[in-house]
């Protein structure tokens, strides 16, 4: 499906921790790869990074965007007996936070720990034992005897990620930590690579942007969109595949793993650019899925579309099961299709491409 080198890049990206606000390790992997074919690689003070293909000064510029950060935890308090209490970074789920192996990322490297889980035999059922914990109840045990010993290894404010990496459940299905949205960084890099190989068909300038700090508010995308000032944007992030047991489709819609990229409609999504990408999908005889956005897309699209005088944007989502858990699961068939859809959409753009709802 992918060349060996591309596969290696994906896997290296997936195993490199990049918790929100501490993304530099992952960004170095991403820029190292993109640097091999981009005309220009840039990064800003907070660590968002972009790779550009320059066609000409007087043609439109399209931005491809994904976020590079992953959710995690952060060291908040260390008790006298050496236990580390944490808070969440981004939308981490406290209900799955117990009994996990974690890595604490310190200035001296990784410190291993486990999140404590009181044994089922000892749980005080009358006083909340066995119930869903809150973040204030989650603690990490790093094997330190006391606070002093813990502080020799770990500081308040060190970020934490789960130790899980990834597995292929089948030839097609990939499962792991932080596919949200490392897989997006992989996809926009592949689109840029494809476009570089097909430069003779390319009519516009292209910038692929891998943004920091999406999980806490879409901040990196905002900063870099202002700097790059593109004429339009194709954004990719994960969306909920709702084809697993117990999800109400009347409430959440139906998106299936392996049925193709999901086009988002409404909110920040510009109707004309949505239509344009859908037409490209039809021309390529691709299977697309559809989702309605009521208020916010919950992605960087919300940060990009209203920058400066407005940047027509569309979110093209990758279906993902078990979002914000260490077993996020996606289909490589969808990954491949999304790369193709983005690549062909950019190639279909005219040198003076604009999107205007009233024209
Ligand atoms: Zn995301």
Boltz pocket constraint, residues with backbone or C-beta under 6 A from the ligand:
constraints:
  - pocket:
      binder: B
      contacts: [[A, 67], [A, 69], [A, 180], [A, 181], [A, 214], [A, 237], [A, 238], [A, 298]]
      max_distance: 6.0
